[in-house]
Amino acid sequence: MFCTQCGGANEDSAKFCASCGAELQGKNTATHQISMDDYYKAIVGPKSQDYYLQRFSRFDQRGSAGASWNWPAFFVTFYWFLYRKMWLHALVYFFLPTMMMVPASFAAAMAGSSANIVSAFCFIAYLVGIFVLLPMYANSFYYNHCQKKIAHEKASSNDVQRQLSELTRKGGTSGIALIFVVLLAVFGVGILAAVALPAYQSYTMKARVFEAVKVGSQAADSVASYYNQHQEIPANLQQAGFTTALPAFVQDITINRDNGVVTITLSAPQLEGKTILLVPSVDSNKQIVWGCMSQTIEKMYLPQHCQQ
């Protein structure tokens, strides 16, 4: 006995469907006329059954399939094909960009100076096909797919129960789409981690180096102020009047009393023990100006004015 709600097979003595729980009518499919809806229920399965039955009924009344928007086919086209066991459609969709690229490249090559226009036209046509035409006719694709499956089973056997049983087995939905989604999510997370993690580490290093130069410049200004007042280099930052607390990633800031160079030593991960030098010089106005450089830190992590 087959359920008229989901098309699932049940024991003849069963009162409720084992698949969807609906009450069975108590008639064997071999003893009463099977409608087209019964075939549709069997091939579609219980998932979104009412939705597709309404569209299929409309197509039957019209005599042919037509435009009917399908949102899942718009957002996750490839996985919708897999979910509805439309394997060939999924395969074609997967290789469609490659199949479009060959004639598009040939057309662009033949166009000569108008190659950019031809390429743009092909790209726009591809986007319209993927994001407009395909979801607009997705229900038609599924309708034709179901019609072929039903016709095949009718031609293969005169036993109605066998027909419905085969349609139930071959139709419905597939869990393989979920597997693909999970694999894609894992792959996507891996790609994001591979790209984002180094980018984040680079950003963090740049930010710490910038902050270290900023603090070091404040210390250098204190040294310059002390020198202008006393005409000598201070012995340490405390003598220069610099009392600002150092960030956790700055190990130390020291002064070379021989040449006045201020050395900033870092302690952050990947920057441990590396230094930034603030080198003093006197400009035409006899004012101390500071040059910034580093022999241990890559230029890409240094502020622009330190990349000497």
SERO-4910 file (N, C-alpha, C, O; in steps of 0.05 Angstrom, whole numbers):
BEGIN
 pado doro    nc1    nc2    nc3   cac1   cac2   cac3    cc1    cc2    cc3    oc1    oc2    oc3
  Met    A     17    -24      0      0      0      0     18     25      0     38     26     14
  Phe    A     10     45    -16     26     69    -18     10     92     -6    -14     95     -9
  Cys    A     25    109      8     14    133     20      7    154     -2     24    159    -19
  Thr    A    -17    165     -1    -25    185    -21    -13    212    -15    -16    231    -31
  Gln    A     -1    215      8     11    241     16     40    243      7     49    263     -4
  Cys    A     56    222     13     85    223      7     93    202    -14    116    204    -24
  Gly    A     76    183    -20     83    162    -39     99    139    -28    107    121    -42
  Gly    A    103    139     -2    119    119     11    105     92     12     80     91     14
  Ala    A    121     70     10    109     43     11    104     34     40    120     40     57
  Asn    A     82     20     44     74     11     71     63    -17     68     55    -26     47
  Glu    A     62    -31     91     49    -57     92     19    -53     87      7    -33     93
  Asp    A      6    -74     75    -22    -72     69    -39    -69     94    -61    -57     93
  Ser    A    -29    -79    116    -45    -78    141    -40    -52    157    -53    -47    177
  Ala    A    -21    -35    147    -14    -11    161    -37     10    160    -51     12    140
  Lys    A    -41     24    182    -61     45    183    -49     73    179    -63     92    171
  Phe    A    -24     76    186    -10    101    183     16     97    167     29     77    169
  Cys    A     23    118    152     47    117    135     72    117    153     75    133    171
  Ala    A     90     98    147    115     96    162    134    119    156    152    125    172
  Ser    A    130    133    133    148    154    125    139    182    136    155    196    148
  Cys    A    114    188    132    104    215    139     84    215    162     77    236    173
  Gly    A     73    191    169     54    189    191     25    195    184      8    194    201
  Ala    A     20    200    158     -7    206    149    -25    180    151    -15    158    147
  Glu    A    -51    184    155    -69    161    157    -73    150    129    -78    164    110
  Leu    A    -70    123    127    -73    109    101   -103    104     96   -118    100    114
  Gln    A   -110    104     70   -138    101     62   -147     72     62   -171     67     60
  Gly    A   -129     54     65   -137     26     67   -142     12     41   -154     -9     40
  Lys    A   -135     25     19   -139     13     -8   -112      7    -21    -94     24    -20
  Asn    A   -109    -15    -32    -85    -23    -45    -84     -8    -72   -104     -5    -85
  Thr    A    -60      1    -80    -58     16   -105    -65     -1   -129    -71     10   -150
  Ala    A    -65    -27   -126    -72    -44   -148   -101    -45   -153   -110    -53   -174
  Thr    A   -117    -36   -134   -146    -39   -136   -160    -13   -141   -185    -13   -143
  His    A   -146      9   -144   -160     34   -151   -143     50   -170   -119     46   -172
  Gln    A   -156     69   -183   -143     85   -204   -122    103   -192   -128    117   -172
  Ile    A    -98    103   -203    -76    120   -194    -76    146   -210    -76    145   -235
  Ser    A    -76    168   -196    -76    194   -210    -47    202   -215    -29    191   -204
  Met    A    -44    223   -231    -17    234   -237     -5    245   -211     19    245   -208
  Asp    A    -22    256   -194    -12    267   -169      2    245   -152     21    251   -138
  Asp    A     -9    221   -153      4    199   -138     32    193   -148     50    188   -132
  Tyr    A     35    195   -174     62    191   -185     81    214   -177    104    210   -170
  Tyr    A     70    239   -178     86    262   -170     94    260   -140    117    266   -133
  Lys    A     75    251   -124     81    249    -95    104    228    -91    121    232    -73
  Ala    A    103    207   -106    123    186   -103    151    196   -112    171    191    -98
  Ile    A    152    210   -134    178    219   -145    189    244   -130    213    246   -127
  Val    A    171    261   -121    180    285   -107    188    279    -78    207    290    -67
  Gly    A    172    262    -65    177    256    -36    164    276    -19    151    294    -28
  Pro    A    166    273      8    151    290     26    162    318     29    148    336     37
  Lys    A    188    323     22    200    349     25    190    368      4    193    364    -20
  Ser    A    176    390     13    166    411     -6    146    399    -26    145    408    -49
  Gln    A    132    378    -18    115    364    -37     92    382    -47     87    383    -71
  Asp    A     79    397    -29     57    414    -37     66    435    -56     52    442    -76
  Tyr    A     90    446    -51    100    467    -69    103    457    -98     93    470   -117
  Tyr    A    115    434   -101    120    423   -128     94    412   -140     91    414   -165
  Leu    A     76    401   -124     51    391   -136     35    414   -148     22    411   -168
  Gln    A     35    437   -135     21    461   -145     32    469   -172     18    475   -191
  Arg    A     59    470   -174     72    478   -199     67    458   -221     62    465   -244
  Phe    A     70    432   -214     66    411   -234     37    410   -244     33    406   -267
  Ser    A     18    415   -226    -10    416   -234    -15    438   -254    -30    436   -273
  Arg    A     -2    461   -248     -5    484   -266      7    478   -293     -4    486   -314
  Phe    A     30    464   -294     43    457   -319     25    437   -334     23    439   -359
  Asp    A     13    418   -320     -4    398   -333    -28    412   -345    -36    405   -368
  Gln    A    -40    431   -331    -64    445   -342    -56    461   -367    -72    463   -385
  Arg    A    -32    472   -366    -23    488   -389    -13    471   -412    -13    481   -435
  Gly    A     -6    446   -406      3    428   -428     33    429   -432     43    413   -448
  Ser    A     47    446   -418     76    447   -420     87    463   -397     73    478   -384
  Ala    A    112    458   -391    125    473   -369    131    502   -378    133    508   -402
  Gly    A    135    519   -358    140    547   -364    156    560   -342    167    547   -324
  Ala    A    157    586   -343    171    601   -323    158    599   -295    134    602   -293
  Ser    A    174    594   -275    164    592   -247    188    594   -229    205    576   -227
  Trp    A    191    616   -215    215    622   -199    219    603   -176    200    595   -162
  Asn    A    244    595   -172    251    577   -150    274    589   -135    297    591   -145
  Trp    A    269    598   -110    290    611    -94    314    594    -87    337    603    -89
  Pro    A    310    569    -78    333    552    -73    351    549    -97    376    549    -95
  Ala    A    339    547   -121    355    545   -146    370    571   -151    390    571   -166
  Phe    A    361    593   -140    375    619   -144    399    621   -125    420    629   -134
  Phe    A    395    613   -100    416    617    -80    437    594    -81    461    600    -78
  Val    A    428    570    -83    447    547    -82    440    528   -106    431    505   -101
  Thr    A    444    537   -130    436    522   -153    448    494   -155    433    474   -158
  Phe    A    474    492   -152    487    466   -155    477    447   -134    472    423   -140
  Tyr    A    474    456   -110    466    438    -88    436    431    -90    427    410    -80
  Trp    A    420    449   -102    392    443   -106    389    421   -126    373    403   -123
  Phe    A    406    421   -147    405    399   -167    412    373   -153    399    353   -158
  Leu    A    433    373   -137    441    349   -123    419    340   -103    413    316   -101
  Tyr    A    408    359    -89    387    353    -69    363    339    -82    351    321    -71
  Arg    A    356    348   -106    333    337   -121    342    314   -139    326    305   -156
  Lys    A    366    304   -136    377    281   -151    377    285   -181    372    266   -197
  Met    A    381    309   -189    384    316   -217    414    316   -224    426    337   -228
  Trp    A    425    292   -225    454    290   -227    466    302   -252    486    316   -251
  Leu    A    453    297   -275    463    307   -300    462    338   -301    481    351   -310
  His    A    440    349   -291    438    378   -289    460    390   -272    472    410   -279
  Ala    A    466    376   -250    487    386   -231    514    385   -245    530    403   -243
  Leu    A    519    364   -260    544    361   -274    548    383   -296    569    395   -298
  Val    A    527    387   -311    528    409   -332    532    436   -319    548    452   -328
  Tyr    A    518    441   -297    521    467   -283    549    470   -272    560    492   -273
  Phe    A    561    449   -262    588    450   -251    609    457   -272    627    473   -267
  Phe    A    605    446   -296    625    451   -318    616    474   -336    630    480   -356
  Leu    A    594    486   -330    583    507   -348    603    530   -352    607    539   -375
  Pro    A    617    541   -331    636    562   -335    658    555   -355    665    571   -372
  Thr    A    668    530   -353    688    521   -372    677    518   -400    690    526   -419
  Met    A    653    508   -402    641    504   -429    635    532   -442    636    534   -466
  Met    A    628    552   -425    623    578   -436    649    593   -443    650    609   -461
  Met    A    671    586   -429    696    600   -433    707    595   -461    719    613   -473
  Val    A    705    571   -470    717    564   -496    705    580   -519    719    593   -533
  Pro    A    678    579   -523    667    595   -545    670    625   -541    673    641   -560
  Ala    A    669    634   -515    672    662   -509    700    672   -517    704    693   -528
  Ser    A    721    656   -510    748    662   -517    752    663   -547    766    680   -558
  Phe    A    740    644   -561    742    642   -590    729    667   -603    740    679   -621
  Ala    A    705    674   -592    691    698   -603    707    723   -598    708    741   -615
  Ala    A    719    725   -575    735    749   -568    759    751   -586    767    772   -595
  Ala    A    772    728   -592    795    727   -610    788    735   -638    803    749   -651
  Met    A    764    727   -647    755    734   -674    747    763   -676    746    774   -698
  Ala    A    739    775   -653    729    803   -654    751    824   -657    745    846   -665
  Gly    A    776    816   -652    798    835   -656    797    858   -636    798    854   -612
  Ser    A    794    882   -647    794    906   -630    770    908   -612    769    922   -592
  Ser    A    749    893   -619    724    893   -603    723    870   -583    702    863   -573
  Ala    A    747    859   -577    748    836   -559    737    842   -531    723    825   -519
  Asn    A    743    865   -521    733    873   -494    702    874   -493    690    866   -474
  Ile    A    691    884   -515    661    886   -516    649    859   -517    629    853   -504
  Val    A    661    841   -534    650    814   -537    653    799   -510    635    785   -502
  Ser    A    676    802   -497    680    789   -471    660    798   -450    649    782   -435
  Ala    A    655    824   -450    636    835   -431    608    825   -437    593    818   -418
  Phe    A    601    823   -462    574    813   -470    571    784   -461    550    776   -451
  Cys    A    592    768   -466    590    740   -458    588    737   -428    573    720   -418
  Phe    A    602    753   -414    601    752   -384    574    760   -374    563    747   -356
  Ile    A    562    781   -385    535    789   -377    515    768   -384    497    762   -368
  Ala    A    518    756   -408    499    734   -416    501    711   -397    481    698   -390
  Tyr    A    525    704   -388    529    682   -369    515    689   -343    502    671   -331
  Leu    A    519    713   -332    506    721   -307    476    720   -309    462    711   -291
  Val    A    465    730   -332    436    729   -335    426    700   -336    405    694   -324
  Gly    A    441    683   -350    433    655   -351    433    642   -324    415    626   -317
  Ile    A    454    647   -308    458    634   -282    439    645   -261    426    629   -246
  Phe    A    436    671   -260    421    683   -238    392    692   -245    378    700   -227
  Val    A    385    689   -270    357    697   -277    343    673   -291    323    663   -281
  Leu    A    354    665   -314    340    644   -329    338    617   -315    318    604   -314
  Leu    A    361    610   -303    361    583   -290    341    581   -266    325    563   -266
  Pro    A    342    599   -247    322    597   -225    293    602   -235    274    592   -224
  Met    A    291    617   -257    264    623   -268    252    597   -280    227    594   -280
  Tyr    A    269    580   -291    259    555   -304    267    530   -288    266    508   -299
  Ala    A    276    533   -264    285    510   -248    262    491   -243    266    466   -245
  Asn    A    238    501   -237    215    483   -233    208    468   -258    199    445   -257
  Ser    A    212    481   -281    208    467   -307    228    445   -311    220    423   -321
  Phe    A    253    450   -304    273    429   -306    266    405   -289    268    382   -297
  Tyr    A    257    411   -265    249    390   -246    224    375   -256    223    350   -253
  Tyr    A    205    390   -266    181    378   -277    187    358   -300    178    336   -300
  Asn    A    204    367   -318    211    350   -341    227    326   -331    224    303   -341
  His    A    244    330   -311    259    308   -299    241    287   -287    244    263   -292
  Cys    A    220    296   -272    201    278   -260    184    264   -281    178    240   -279
  Gln    A    176    278   -302    160    267   -323    175    244   -337    164    223   -343
  Lys    A    201    248   -342    217    227   -355    220    202   -337    218    180   -346
  Lys    A    223    207   -311    226    185   -292    199    169   -291    199    144   -291
  Ile    A    177    183   -290    151    170   -289    146    155   -314    136    132   -313
  Ala    A    152    167   -337    147    153   -363    165    128   -365    156    107   -375
  His    A    189    130   -355    207    106   -355    196     83   -339    196     60   -347
  Glu    A    186     89   -315    175     68   -297    150     57   -309    145     33   -306
  Lys    A    133     74   -321    109     63   -333    115     44   -356    101     24   -360
  Ala    A    136     51   -371    144     34   -394    158      9   -384    158    -11   -399
  Ser    A    170      9   -361    185    -14   -351    167    -35   -338    175    -58   -338
  Ser    A    144    -27   -327    127    -46   -313     98    -37   -314     92    -14   -314
  Asn    A     80    -57   -315     51    -51   -313     41    -53   -285     18    -46   -280
  Asp    A     58    -61   -266     51    -63   -238     53    -35   -226     74    -24   -223
  Val    A     30    -24   -218     29      3   -208     45      5   -182     59     25   -178
  Gln    A     42    -15   -165     57    -14   -139     87    -14   -145    102      0   -131
  Arg    A     96    -29   -164    124    -29   -170    133     -2   -181    155      8   -175
  Gln    A    116     10   -198    122     36   -209    126     57   -187    146     71   -186
  Leu    A    106     57   -168    108     77   -146    132     71   -128    145     89   -118
  Ser    A    137     45   -124    159     38   -107    186     47   -119    203     57   -104
  Glu    A    189     43   -145    214     51   -158    217     82   -158    238     93   -155
  Leu    A    194     95   -163    195    125   -163    202    135   -135    217    155   -132
  Thr    A    191    122   -115    198    130    -87    227    126    -81    240    142    -68
  Arg    A    238    104    -91    266     97    -86    285    116   -101    305    125    -90
  Lys    A    278    122   -126    296    138   -143    291    168   -139    309    184   -145
  Gly    A    268    175   -130    261    203   -127    267    214   -100    286    205    -86
  Gly    A    251    234    -91    255    246    -65    279    264    -65    286    276    -85
  Thr    A    293    265    -43    316    282    -40    341    266    -32    339    243    -23
  Ser    A    364    278    -36    389    265    -30    405    279     -8    406    303     -8
  Gly    A    416    263      9    433    275     31    461    282     21    476    294     36
  Ile    A    467    275     -4    494    281    -15    498    311    -17    520    321    -14
  Ala    A    476    326    -21    478    355    -22    488    367      4    504    385      4
  Leu    A    478    355     26    487    365     52    517    359     56    531    375     68
  Ile    A    525    336     47    554    329     49    570    349     33    591    358     43
  Phe    A    561    357      9    576    376     -7    576    403      8    597    417      7
  Val    A    554    411     20    553    436     34    573    436     57    587    456     62
  Val    A    574    414     72    593    412     95    621    413     85    638    427     96
  Leu    A    627    398     63    654    398     52    662    426     42    684    435     46
  Leu    A    642    439     29    647    466     20    653    485     43    671    502     42
  Ala    A    637    482     64    641    499     88    669    495    100    682    514    107
  Val    A    677    469    102    703    463    113    725    474     95    744    486    104
  Phe    A    721    471     69    740    481     49    741    511     51    763    523     50
  Gly    A    718    524     53    717    553     55    731    564     80    745    584     79
  Val    A    726    550    102    739    558    127    769    555    125    784    572    135
  Gly    A    777    533    112    806    529    108    819    551     91    841    561     97
  Ile    A    805    558     69    815    580     52    816    606     67    836    621     65
  Leu    A    795    612     82    794    637     97    817    638    118    830    658    122
  Ala    A    821    615    131    842    613    151    869    617    138    887    631    148
  Ala    A    873    605    114    899    607    101    904    635     91    927    644     90
  Val    A    883    650     85    887    677     75    885    697     98    902    715    100
  Ala    A    865    694    115    861    714    136    881    713    159    889    734    169
  Leu    A    890    689    166    909    687    188    935    701    183    944    717    199
  Pro    A    948    696    160    973    711    154    968    741    152    984    758    160
  Ala    A    945    748    140    938    777    137    934    790    164    943    812    169
  Tyr    A    921    775    183    917    786    210    944    789    224    949    808    238
  Gln    A    961    768    221    987    769    234   1004    793    223   1018    806    238
  Ser    A   1002    797    197   1017    819    185   1006    846    195   1021    864    201
  Tyr    A    979    848    197    967    873    207    976    878    236    982    900    243
  Thr    A    976    857    252    983    859    280   1012    869    283   1018    886    300
  Met    A   1029    857    267   1058    864    269   1062    893    260   1077    908    273
  Lys    A   1048    901    239   1050    929    230   1040    948    251   1052    969    256
  Ala    A   1017    941    264   1006    958    285   1025    961    308   1028    983    319
  Arg    A   1038    939    316   1056    940    339   1081    956    333   1091    971    349
  Val    A   1091    952    309   1115    967    301   1108    997    300   1124   1014    309
  Phe    A   1086   1004    289   1077   1032    287   1075   1044    315   1084   1066    320
  Glu    A   1062   1029    333   1059   1039    361   1086   1042    374   1091   1060    390
  Ala    A   1104   1023    369   1131   1024    381   1146   1049    371   1160   1062    387
  Val    A   1144   1055    345   1157   1079    334   1145   1104    346   1159   1123    351
  Lys    A   1119   1103    350   1105   1126    362   1116   1132    390   1122   1155    397
  Val    A   1117   1111    407   1128   1114    434   1157   1122    433   1166   1139    448
  Gly    A   1172   1109    415   1201   1116    413   1205   1144    404   1224   1157    413
  Ser    A   1187   1155    387   1190   1183    378   1185   1202    401   1198   1223    403
  Gln    A   1167   1194    419   1162   1211    443   1187   1211    461   1195   1232    471
  Ala    A   1200   1188    463   1225   1187    479   1247   1203    465   1262   1217    479
  Ala    A   1248   1202    438   1268   1217    424   1264   1247    427   1283   1262    429
  Asp    A   1239   1256    427   1233   1284    431   1243   1293    459   1253   1316    462
  Ser    A   1240   1276    479   1249   1282    505   1280   1285    506   1291   1303    519
  Val    A   1293   1267    491   1323   1268    489   1331   1294    475   1350   1308    484
  Ala    A   1317   1302    453   1324   1326    439   1320   1351    456   1336   1369    456
  Ser    A   1298   1351    472   1292   1373    489   1314   1376    511   1323   1398    517
  Tyr    A   1322   1353    522   1344   1353    542   1370   1364    530   1384   1379    542
  Tyr    A   1376   1355    505   1401   1363    492   1401   1393    487   1421   1407    491
  Asn    A   1378   1403    478   1376   1432    472   1380   1448    497   1391   1471    496
  Gln    A   1372   1438    520   1375   1453    546   1403   1450    558   1414   1469    569
  His    A   1415   1426    555   1440   1420    569   1464   1416    551   1486   1414    560
  Gln    A   1459   1415    524   1480   1411    505   1496   1385    510   1520   1384    505
  Glu    A   1482   1366    520   1494   1339    523   1472   1318    521   1448   1323    526
  Ile    A   1481   1294    515   1462   1272    512   1456   1261    540   1475   1256    555
  Pro    A   1431   1257    547   1425   1246    574   1435   1217    576   1438   1203    557
  Ala    A   1439   1209    601   1449   1182    606   1427   1161    602   1433   1139    594
  Asn    A   1402   1168    607   1380   1150    603   1354   1166    600   1354   1190    601
  Leu    A   1333   1152    595   1307   1165    589   1297   1180    614   1284   1201    612
  Gln    A   1301   1168    637   1292   1182    662   1305   1209    665   1292   1228    672
  Gln    A   1331   1211    659   1345   1236    660   1334   1256    639   1333   1280    643
  Ala    A   1325   1245    616   1314   1262    595   1286   1271    601   1275   1288    588
  Gly    A   1274   1259    622   1247   1267    630   1225   1251    618   1202   1258    619
  Phe    A   1232   1228    605   1212   1211    593   1203   1190    613   1219   1173    621
  Thr    A   1178   1191    621   1168   1172    641   1143   1156    632   1131   1143    648
  Thr    A   1137   1158    606   1114   1143    595   1118   1113    598   1140   1103    592
  Ala    A   1098   1099    607   1099   1070    609   1101   1057    581   1087   1066    563
  Leu    A   1118   1038    578   1122   1025    552   1101   1004    548   1092    990    567
  Pro    A   1092   1000    523   1072    979    517   1084    952    522   1109    949    524
  Ala    A   1068    932    525   1077    905    532   1095    894    510   1112    877    516
  Phe    A   1092    902    485   1108    891    464   1134    906    459   1149    900    440
  Val    A   1139    927    475   1165    941    474   1181    933    498   1174    938    521
  Gln    A   1203    919    493   1220    909    515   1236    932    528   1238    933    553
  Asp    A   1247    950    512   1263    971    524   1268    993    503   1267    988    479
  Ile    A   1274   1017    513   1283   1039    496   1308   1050    509   1308   1059    532
  Thr    A   1330   1050    494   1355   1059    506   1367   1082    489   1360   1086    466
  Ile    A   1387   1096    501   1401   1118    487   1431   1111    486   1443   1102    506
  Asn    A   1442   1115    463   1471   1113    460   1484   1140    465   1479   1159    450
  Arg    A   1498   1143    487   1509   1169    495   1531   1179    476   1537   1202    477
  Asp    A   1542   1161    459   1563   1170    441   1551   1184    417   1563   1204    407
  Asn    A   1529   1175    406   1518   1187    382   1488   1195    384   1477   1207    366
  Gly    A   1476   1190    407   1449   1198    412   1427   1181    399   1404   1188    400
  Val    A   1435   1158    387   1416   1141    374   1397   1128    395   1407   1117    415
  Val    A   1371   1130    390   1351   1117    408   1344   1090    396   1335   1088    373
  Thr    A   1348   1069    412   1342   1042    402   1317   1031    416   1315   1030    440
  Ile    A   1298   1023    400   1273   1011    410   1275    981    406   1277    971    383
  Thr    A   1274    966    427   1275    936    426   1248    924    431   1235    930    451
  Leu    A   1239    907    412   1212    896    414   1212    869    427   1233    855    428
  Ser    A   1189    861    438   1187    835    451   1162    819    442   1155    799    454
  Ala    A   1148    829    421   1124    815    412   1131    790    397   1154    788    386
  Pro    A   1113    771    395   1118    747    378   1125    754    350   1114    773    339
  Gln    A   1144    740    338   1155    745    312   1171    771    310   1183    777    289
  Leu    A   1172    787    332   1188    811    332   1207    811    356   1221    831    361
  Glu    A   1209    788    370   1225    786    394   1254    793    388   1267    782    371
  Gly    A   1264    813    403   1292    822    401   1299    839    378   1322    849    376
  Lys    A   1280    844    360   1285    861    337   1284    891    345   1270    898    364
  Thr    A   1299    907    330   1302    935    339   1295    955    317   1296    949    293
  Ile    A   1288    979    327   1283   1002    309   1301   1024    319   1302   1029    343
  Leu    A   1315   1037    301   1334   1058    308   1323   1085    301   1315   1089    278
  Leu    A   1324   1104    320   1318   1132    314   1344   1147    315   1356   1151    336
  Val    A   1353   1156    292   1380   1168    289   1377   1198    287   1363   1208    270
  Pro    A   1391   1213    305   1389   1242    305   1408   1255    285   1430   1245    279
  Ser    A   1399   1278    275   1416   1295    258   1407   1324    261   1385   1329    272
  Val    A   1423   1343    253   1417   1371    257   1410   1383    230   1425   1380    211
  Asp    A   1387   1397    228   1379   1409    203   1391   1437    199   1408   1445    216
  Ser    A   1384   1451    179   1395   1477    173   1388   1498    194   1402   1518    196
  Asn    A   1367   1492    209   1359   1511    231   1371   1503    258   1363   1513    279
  Lys    A   1390   1484    256   1404   1474    280   1385   1461    299   1388   1462    324
  Gln    A   1364   1448    288   1344   1433    304   1349   1404    299   1356   1395    277
  Ile    A   1346   1388    320   1350   1359    318   1326   1347    304   1303   1351    312
  Val    A   1331   1331    284   1310   1316    270   1318   1286    272   1342   1279    273
  Trp    A   1298   1270    271   1303   1241    275   1296   1225    250   1275   1228    238
  Gly    A   1315   1209    242   1311   1189    221   1304   1162    233   1314   1155    254
  Cys    A   1287   1148    219   1278   1122    230   1287   1099    211   1285   1102    186
  Met    A   1297   1078    222   1306   1056    205   1307   1030    222   1306   1031    247
  Ser    A   1309   1008    209   1313    982    222   1328    963    205   1324    962    180
  Gln    A   1347    949    216   1363    930    202   1354    901    207   1364    882    196
  Thr    A   1334    898    225   1325    871    233   1295    866    226   1286    844    228
  Ile    A   1281    887    218   1252    884    212   1248    888    183   1258    908    171
  Glu    A   1232    871    170   1226    874    142   1212    901    136   1196    910    152
  Lys    A   1218    912    113   1207    938    106   1176    939    106   1163    959    112
  Met    A   1164    916     98   1135    915     96   1121    920    122   1098    928    123
  Tyr    A   1135    916    144   1123    920    171   1129    947    182   1118    955    203
  Leu    A   1146    962    169   1155    989    180   1137   1011    169   1127   1009    147
  Pro    A   1133   1032    185   1120   1056    174   1135   1067    150   1159   1062    147
  Gln    A   1122   1082    133   1134   1092    109   1160   1107    113   1179   1103     99
  His    A   1160   1124    134   1183   1141    138   1207   1126    151   1229   1137    154
  Cys    A   1202   1100    157   1224   1083    168   1236   1065    147   1255   1050    153
  Gln    A   1225   1064    123   1233   1045    103   1256   1057     86   1253   1063     63
  Gln    A   1279   1059     99   1303   1070     86   1321   1048     76   1342   1053     64
***
